[in-house]
Every structure is written in structure tokens, then in C-alpha cells.
Amino acid sequence: MHAIQRLAVIALVAGAQAGAAPAPRLLAALHWYGQSAFRIDGPPVVYIDPFRLPPGLPKAGIILITHAHFDHCSPADVAKIRTPATVVIGAREVAAKLPPPVEVIAPGETRTVAGVTIRAVPAYNVDKPFHPRQAGNVGFLVTVGGITYYHAGDTDLIPEMAGLAPDVALLPVGGTYTMDAAEAARAARLIRPQVAVPMHYGSVVGSPADGERFAALLAGSGIEAVVMPKE
């Protein structure tokens, strides 16, 4: 999808809610490739959890990987966008799946790479066995071009989300392995971003209806919910 088309779709979805001004500006550099895979246009270009990427994408300056599950840590997709200069940062178990070098990051740690601030925050399940807290999986608060994006990773609603207050929150809504749409909407109210974007649905788990339900549940909250088009 061309950039102008993409922004038109974002503006249309966002415009259905009051106070819609932030979304086109805050999402202008953001691209969604399905599941939890995003690209943020810097410079530098930042990818998070690249998976099933289409061909011909820009090479990465930074690749961030929340945990080692196949739909988040895909060696084949990393190889498509990696160069010798790319900095790869991921949770502890990611390093065993990818060719070195991989910088391991744990919850609570911060890195600064090429002017991009990267803070790792906890991501875990509270009532499911798939992402135990002790695994050291992470979400990321990433500040690129003056905009802070929170990519939650695979997680349930957890107390560490309170007060994060990013500009943009990318939240899983597909259920089964993560929050469902209702839980993610409650998480968004706890996090208090300006814009919330659903992810982790419509591919491995969940359906497009989950993204729409998430947006509907945030109506009137003061948080602008935007269902991004998959590129």
C-alpha cells in the first residue's frame, strides 16, 4: 500500500472518533505487516518482531525482538532486512535462535542506538503458561524521531503497564496466548497512550473482528484507537 493510501485509511479510521488529530502524525512513520511485525521509519529504520515480511523492504538499522517464539523471532525474516551494520537486540532466548551478534536485553534495561532510545519492559502471562515471567520476555518502549512507541510483546494485562504513557501503544488483542480485545482495551486505559493500535490477530490467532472490537471498546475513552491496514 502506498504511503498516501495508508495515511488516508488511518485518517479515515481515526476520524470516526473525537479529537482525531494525533493519529496521522503519530502513525505516519509506522507500518504493520501482520501479527506483531512493525517497521518504524527513522532514521534509523527500526523493525520490531519481523515476521512474514513482503519483499523489497528497506534494510534495518535496528531490529528489536520481544521473545523467541516463531511468529516473533523469525531467522528468515531477520535475514531479509539485516546488514552487517544492523544492531539486533532481543530477549534472552532470542540470542540462541539468530546468528550473532545479538545484544541481549532484560526488563528494566535501556539502550541508546543511533539516537534511538530503547527501554525493555516486562511482558508475561498471568493466567496462561505460554509466556512465563521467568523467561525474561520483553516489550519495548522505543523513541524514534521524538515519538515514543510501546510494543507490548506477547503479554497479558500486567501492573507494570500502569503509567507508561507512550505516544502510541501497540497491543495484542487475539487472545489464547495474550490479552483478548477486552483485556487489551482495559490495558490501554491503564497505559494511557494518545493512540492505541491492535496487533497479534488475524494470522496465527484471532480475526479482524478482534481489532475492530478493541477499537469499539475504546470509544469515548480519550484514547484514539486505530486499526491499521496490513501492508
N, C-alpha and C positions, 0 to 999 in steps of 0.2 A: 504494500500500500504506500502510495506516495505521501510525503510529509504533509502536504496541504490537505489531502484527503483525510489523513489520520487526525489532524487537528480539527478538521470540520466535524468528524464523528465525535471526538472528545467534547468539543464545544456544544454539540447538539445534546449529548447525554447530560453534560454538566448543566446546561442551560435550563434543564427541566426543574432545577432547584433554585431556591432564592440565594442571592449572594454568590452567583456562579463565577465571578471574575477570576478567582485564583487558578482554576484548573488549566486553562490553556497555557498560562505562563509556567506553572509548576510542572506540567507534564510535557512541555514542548520537547525536552531532551530525552524523554523516556519511551522505550519501545518494549512491547511484550511479545514473546514468542510462544506463548502457551505454558502450561504448568507453572513453574516458578522462575522461568527464564526471562531475564530483562537485560536490556542494554541502556546505559546512560551515556549520552554524548557529552564529552568533556569540552576541551581536552583535560586529561586523557580520556579515552573511551574505556568505560567500565562495564564489564559483564558480571551478572550475578546468576549463579546456578544455570549455566548454559546447557540446554538440552533440546535435541531435535531442531537445531538451528538451520535455517534455509541457507543455501549457498550465497556467496558473494558479499558477505557482511564485512564491515570494517574490522581490521585487526584490533586486538585488545591491548590497552596499556596496562590494565589491571583486571584480573579475574578473581572474583570472590565466590567461595563455595561454602554453603552453610553446613553440609554434612555429607556423608559418603554414600547415601542411597543412590541407586542408578539414575533416577529421574532428577537428580541434582548434581551429582558428580559423574559426568559422562566423559571418559577419556577421549572418545572420538570427537565430541563437540569442542572440548578444550583444544584439541589439536588443530581444528579448523581456524581458530582465531588467535592462537598463541604464536608469538615470535620469540627470538632469543632475548629480547628486551622486556617481554611481558612479565609482570610481577603477579604470581599466583599466591593467594592467601586463603587458607581454609581451616576448618575444624580439625582436630587431632587425627581422626581416622581418614581424612582426605589424603594425607601425605602418602599413605600406603597404596593408593589407587592411581596416582598420577606420577609421571616422570618428574624427577627433581629438576630445579629447586622448587619446593613448596614451603612457604612460610606458614607455620602453624600458629593459630591464634586461639585464645581461650576466652570465655566470657569474662568481661571486665577489662580486657586489654584494648589498647588503642595503638594504631599505626598511622603514620602520615607518609603517603607515597605521592610524589609529583604534585604536591599541593592538595591532594585528596585526603581528608580525614576519615579514618575507618575505625569505628568502635564496635567491638563484638559484645553482644548481649545474650543472655540465656535464651534457649529455645528447647522446650521439652514437653512431654505429655504428662498430664496429671492423673488421667484415668484410663490410659491405654499403654500397651507395652512397647510400642514401636520406636519411641524416641525417649529413652530414659535420661533423666537429668545427668546421671554419672557419665554418660557418653561424651559430654563436652560439646554437644552440637551448639551452633550459634545462629543468631540473627545478626544483622548488620545495620548500624546507623552510618550512612555514608554521606558526606557533604561534598558535593561537586558543583562548581560554579555558583556557590552561595546558597544552594538548595540542599536541605537535608532529607534524605530518603531513608525510611525504616523498612528493611526487608526482614520480615519476621521469621523466615525459615519455616521448618515444619514444627509447629507448636500448638499447644492449647492456650487458652486464656490463662496467663500466669501473672502473679503480683508484680513481677519485675517490669511489666509493661507500663505501670502507672507513672504518669508524668514524663514520658519520653518526649512528647510534643514535637515530633518532626514536622516538616512541611508536608510530606507525603508518606503515607503508610501503605505498604503492600502486604496484604493479609490473606492467609489461606482460608478458604471457605468450603472446601469439598467434603469435609467430614471424613470418617473412617480412620484416617491416620493423623488428622489435625482437627482444628476447630471446624464446626459447620458454619453456615451463614449466620445463624442466630448468635452463636458464641462469638464469631468474628465481629459482628455489629456491637456486641457488648464490649469487646476488646477495644474497638475503635473509640468508643465513648470514654474508656479509661485512658487511652493513649493521647487523645485529643490532637490529631493532626488537622491540618487545613483540608487536605484531600485524602480520601481513602480509596484504594484500588483493590478489588478482589483478585486472587490468584489461586493456583493449585486446585483447579477444577476443569472439567471438560476434556480431560485427556486420560490420565491414569485412573482418576476417581472424580466423581461429581459430574454435573452437567451445566450447560449455560444457565439453566434456571437458578442455580446456586448464586451466580454472580448477580443476577437481577434481584433475587430475594435479598441479598446483602444490601444492595443499593436502596431497595424499598424500605428496609428496616432502619436505615439511617435518615430517612426523610424527616425534616424538621429538627434534626439534632444540632445543626450548625456546622456539621462536617459534610463536605461536598463528596459524595460517592460517585465514582466514575468507573463504569465498566469499559475497560479499554478493548479496542479491537486487536485480535491476534494478527501479527504480521507474518 
